């Protein structure tokens, strides 16, 4: 009959293979705090490494929060790594300083500093993945924590066996694997006891000032009075939701190429296409839009996704503010996610246009030249190229942004129209209106660049010479 430790080893190896966590030839950086879970992880991976075809490097971080006890933890991990013959790197970081600088909680600061250290060290030792020792108990606590804060299906799925971790504070990123997610805390403690590993005990894990500790010591025991197997139920729920999430992700990925577009520092969504999807699919697509812009899903909560869904049905111009100084707004049949409100920077002083010649201004290079009427052939439609009756246009032309009360006579119309009304009717995006150049004579607006020519300068049968102006975006 297999011993409990053999059963644990077999379960972890099965999890590694089923979740495709490991590939032969990889180097793994193993985060070891010195507690039972991480000590079990390190010892177990050391036993399996030859069979798996991987090499290991031990990492330990002193968070600078517990002075003498933390130093003893570091010594214990260093001795264990030496005993097992595995390379070891330890470091001490200022978590309180990070908390003060970034205005976050102590828990969040500790996590960010820890993963930044692991990310940097992984780069230095050429590690492919970082292994951490989260167990099924941690999974149950995480799902409960998400429920308390408010979550959607992604939060209910809990932690993944493998995921890309990206920091919203430092930009650090690593591939994190969790080989022990199918084990319970009593499994790791039994394993350590069997091998007489004498792991360290962190007193801060029982401190009530941390929410997760209160969930572990207060909320879970209360819930167990209603359901003695509440932790198993939570983990099972996470597994079921995770499976559904995978199916939805696969379906969403087939739609995202059609419905999402990333351009520079903004993501555009096709509103009609997104609204044609089910509510669950909409959530996936909106999270993908966020991930395209931010590089991770950190800070995006279920309530934010619901607000984004509501905005899709609002009138054009509606906007909402999201975490990380990001803005989501509707612009006609598109919804746009940007990192901060776009404000066009334009000069309000008219810029004299060189005719013939080139003029730089308002984000364009304007190239002006004359063509004899008999040699003129209008080229294929190009919104940034306009043809004027040279005599009607004149040579005293300027470039400027719009101003209150501006009017012009749109090509094909007899009466004048306010530039503001034209832009609204033409669905010119609000964020662009003040940055669109106007080509003007002393008397009239002749061209709203990229949108419409004035009727009074159109080419007619009496035109003798054609003025061509090309606006080349820089």
N, C-alpha and C positions, 0 to 999 in steps of 0.2 A: 504494500500500500504506500502511496506517495505521502511524504511528510507535508505538513502545512506549508513549509517554505518551498518545497518542490511545486506544490499547487500554485503558490504565488508566482514563482518564476515562470511556470507554464502559462499562467493567465496573462502576465505582462508580455511575454514573447508573442502570444497570440494577438494581443492588442496591437503590438508594434507592427505585426504583419497585416492584420485586417485593416488598420487605419493607414497603412503604407507610410509609416513614420520614418522608416530607416532604409538606406541603400548602402550596399557594401562599398567600402572605401571612404565613407564620411568620417569627419572628425566632429565629435560632440563636445560642447562646453557644458558642463554639469554644474548648475547652481546649487551649492550646498550651504545651508545655514548652520547645520550641526544638529537640527532637530530630528526626530524619528523618521519623518517622511523623506527628507532629503538624504539622510544617511542610508536608509533602505534603498533609495533610488541609486545612489552611487555604488553601493556594494553589489546590488543586483546587476547593474549595467556592466560592472567590472567582471562578473561571472559570465555574462552573456556576450561580451565584446568580441571574443574570437569567433564565436558562432555567428554573430551578426556581421562581422567584418568591419568593425568600426574602431576608432581610437578615441580616447577620452582626455579631457583636460578639466581639472577642478577649479571652480571659481567661488570665492567667498568674499562677501562685502560686510564690513563693519559699518553700520549706519551712524555710528557716533552718538547713540542715544542711551547706552547702558554702561558706559565706562568699563569697570573691571570685569563684569560678566561677559561683555562683548569681546574683550580681549581673550578671555578664556575660551569662548566659542571659536575664535579664529585659530587659536593654538590647537584645539581639538581637531578641527577640520584639516589643518596643515599636517598634523601627525597621522591622521587617517589616510590622507592622500599619499603620504610618504610610505606608510605601511603597505598600501596597495600598489605602490610603484607607479602612481599616476602623477603627471606634472600638475603643479598647483600655483595659482596666483591669488593673492589676497590684497585687499585695498580697504582704506577707510575714507568715507566721504561725509560731507557736511549736509545732512538732511535738513536740519533746522534752517540753515542758510538758504537752501533751495526753496523751502516753504515760504520764507520771508520774501525772497526775490520774486517768486511766481504767484504769490497770494493763493496758495492752495492748502488743503488739509495736510496734516502730518502723515496720514496714511497714503495719500496720493503722492506726496513728496517722496516718501520712502520707496514707493513702487517705481516712480519715475527715475530716481537716482539709481536704484538697483538695476533697472533695465538699461539705462544709459551705460552703466559700468559693464554689463554683460555684452551689450552691443559693441562697445569699443574694444573690449578684450577679445570678442569673437573675431573682430577684424585683425587684431594683432597676432593671434595664434592660428588664423586661417580656419576657424571652425565653421562648419556648414550649418549647424543648428545648435540651439540652446535648449537643454533639457531641464525642466523644472518639475517639482514634486507634488503638484496638486493631486489630491485624492478625491474619491466620491464624496467624502464629507465636505471638502472644499466646494465641490460642485453644488451640493444641496444648499450650503450657506450662500453661495453666489446667486443662485436662482431666487432664494428668499430675499436677498438684498435687492435684487432687481425688482422684485414684486413690491417691496416697500417703497422704492423710489418711483415706481410706475414704469411699466415696460410693455413692449409688444412681444411678438413671437420670437424675435431674435434674442431678447433678454431671457425669455423662458427656456431657450435652448441651452443657456449656460455657456460654459467654456468648451472650446473645441480641442480635440486631441492634437491637432496641429493648426497653427495660424500664424499669419504675419503680424507682428506687433510693431506699431508705429507710434512714436511719441508726438503729441501735439505741442509739447513744450520745447523739445530739443531736436526733433527731426530724426532721432535715432530709430533704426528699424532692424529687426531680427526675425528669424523663423523660430518660433517657440514650439516645442513638442512636450506633451504631457503623458508619459508612459504609464503613470499610476492612476489614471482616472477611473479604472475599473476596480481599484482596491479601496478598502476602507481603512480608516486610521488604525483600527485594531489590528489589521493585517500588517501594517508597517511596524507597529510596536511589537507584535509577535515575532516578526522577522528579525528585528534588532535584538530581541531577547534571545532568540535561538542562536544567533551568531555572536552574542555577548559584545555588542557594539557600544553599549552605554552612551546613547545619544544625549545631547544637552537639552535642557528644558528652558525655554524663554519665558521669563516671568511676565513680560509685556503681553503675552498671548492671553492672559486672564484679566488684563486691565479693562475696566468698564468704559474708559474714555473712547475706545475704538468701537464703532458700530458693529463690525463683524464679530468681535468678541462677545458683545451683548446678545447677538443672534445665537451664537454658539452656547453661551452659558445661561441665557434667560428665555429666549423665544423658542428655540428648538425643544427644550425640556417641557415647556408649556404645551406646545403642539403635540408632543409625544403622549401627553395625557389624553388627547383625543384620538390619536392614531400612533400606536407604538412604532409603526414602520414609516413614519412621515418622511424620513430622509430617503428611504428607498423609493417612496412615491414621487418625491421631488426629482430624484435622479431619473426615474423612469419617464416622468413627464418631459424632462429635458431631452431624453433620447428620442421620444416620439416627435416632439416639436422639431428637433434637429433634422430628423428624417424628412418631415414635411418641408422644412426650410430648403433642404437640398433639392427636392423636386421643384419647388417654386423658383429657386435660383436658376436651375437649368432652363426652365421655361422663360424666366425673365431675361436671361442672357441672350436668347434668340430674338428678343424684342428690342433690347437696349441699343443695338447698332442702328436701328431705324428711328428710335425715339429720342436718343441722347446725342448731343454733339458738344465736344470740348473744343473751345477756341481760346487760345491764350489763357487768361485767368478767369474764365467763366464757362459755365455749362448751360446749354440751352435744351429745353424739353419741348416736344411736340404735345401740346395740351390735349388735342382731340385724340391722339393715339394713346396717351396715358389714361384718359378717362374711359376709353373703350375697354380697358383691362379691369379685372376684378379688383376689389379693394386690397386684397393681399398682394397681388402683383404690383399694384400702384406703390405700395409700401416698399417693395423690393427695388423698384425702378428709382424711386426717390432716394433711397439709401445709396444706390449705385451712383446717382448724380452727385450726392454729397461726397462719396468716396473718391470720385473722379477729381473733385476740386480740392478736398482736404487731405486725401491720401490715407485716411482712416475713418472709422465710424465713431471715434471717441467724441463724447459730448452730445451726440445726436440721440435724443431720447424719443420714446414713443409719442409723447405729446407734441414734439416738434414735427414729427412725420405727419401727425393728424392735422396740424396747422397747415402744413404744405399741401396736403390733400384738399383742404377747404379752399385754399387760395386758387387752386386750379379752376374752381367754379365761380370765382369772383370777377368783377369787371376789370378791364385793362387799367393799368396804373396802380392796382392794389399791391402792397408789399408788406412783408413781415420781416422782423429782425430775428436772427438765429444765433446760436452760440458762436464764439470766435469772431464776432463782428462780421458775420456773413449776412447777406440780404437775399431774400427770395421774392421775386416780384413777377407779375403778369404783364406781358406786353403783347396785346392782341391775341394771336393764337399760339403764343409761345410763353413758357415760364422760364425765368433765367435766375441762376444762382451765381452770385459773385461774392468775393471775399470782403468787400466793403463798397459803400455807395460810390458809383462812378461819377466823377465830376469833371467835365471837360474843361481843359485850361485853354482859353482862347484869348487872343488880343482883340480889344474893342477898337483899336485904331485902324482905320482903313489902310490897306496896303496897295500901293500903286502897282498896276500890272504892266510889265514891260511888253510892248508890242512893236515889232516882233521881239522875242527873247524868252528867257526863263525867269520865273519868280518863285521864291520859296516862301511858304506861309500856310498857317493853319493845318499843318500835317500833310501838305501836298506840295508837289512841284508843278507849277502852272507853266505850260509851254504854249506860246501863242505865235501864230504865223498866218500869212495870207496865201490864198490860192486863187488864181484867175478863174472867173466863173466858167469859161469855156473848158477849163481843165478839171473842173471840180466834179467828182463823183462821190456821192455820199456812201461811206463805208457801212459795213454791218453795224447794227445797233450796239453802242457802247455807252453806258450811262455816264462815263467820265470823259466823254468827248462830245463837244458841242460845235455846231456850225451856225455862224451869224452872217447876216447881211452886213458887210463891213461898214458901209455908209450909215446904216441905221444905228449900228452899235457905237461908232465913233472910236477914237483912240484914247480918250481919257477915262480908262476903266480902272476900277479898284476892286479889292477883295476884302470882305468883312463878314462878321457873323450877323445873324438877324438882330433886329432891334424892335422894341414895342411899336406897334402901329404900321409896320412894314406891309406894303401891298405890292402886287405885281399882276400882270395879265397872263395867266397860264396859256401855254401854246394850245391853239384850237378854240380859245374862248374869246368873246368880245368884251366882256366886262372884267373889272379888276376883282381880286380876291385877297383877303388878308393872308399873309404868309403863315401865320399861326393856324388859320382855318385849313389852309391847303395841307399843312403838315399833318394835322389831325386826320383829315379825310384820306390822305395818302398813306396813313399808318406809319408815318416816320416815327421810330422809337423815341420816346420822350427824352431818354438819356443822351440822344445824339443831336437833338434839335439845335442846341446852342453851339455845337461844334461844326455844323455844316456851313461851308463857305458860300457866300453870295457874291456873284460877279455883277458889279453895278456900274452904270454910267452916271453922270451927274444928275440925270433926271429920273432914271428907272432902275429897278432890279432886272437884270437881263437873264440871269441863270441861277437857279437853286442847284448847286453842283450835285450831280448824281440823281436829280429828281425831275426838274422841269425847266424848259426854256420859256422865255417871254415871247408872246405872240408878235410883239412889235419889231422883233429882230429876225423873224424867220426869213428864209430864202424864198424869193418870189421870181417871177419871170423877168422882173426889172433889175434883179441883182446883178451888179457888174463885178464885184469882188467879194470873195468869201473869207471871213475871219474864222480860223479854226483855233479853239482853245482846248487843250488836253489837260486834265487834272490827274496827275499821277500820284496816288497815295504813297506816302513815305512809310 
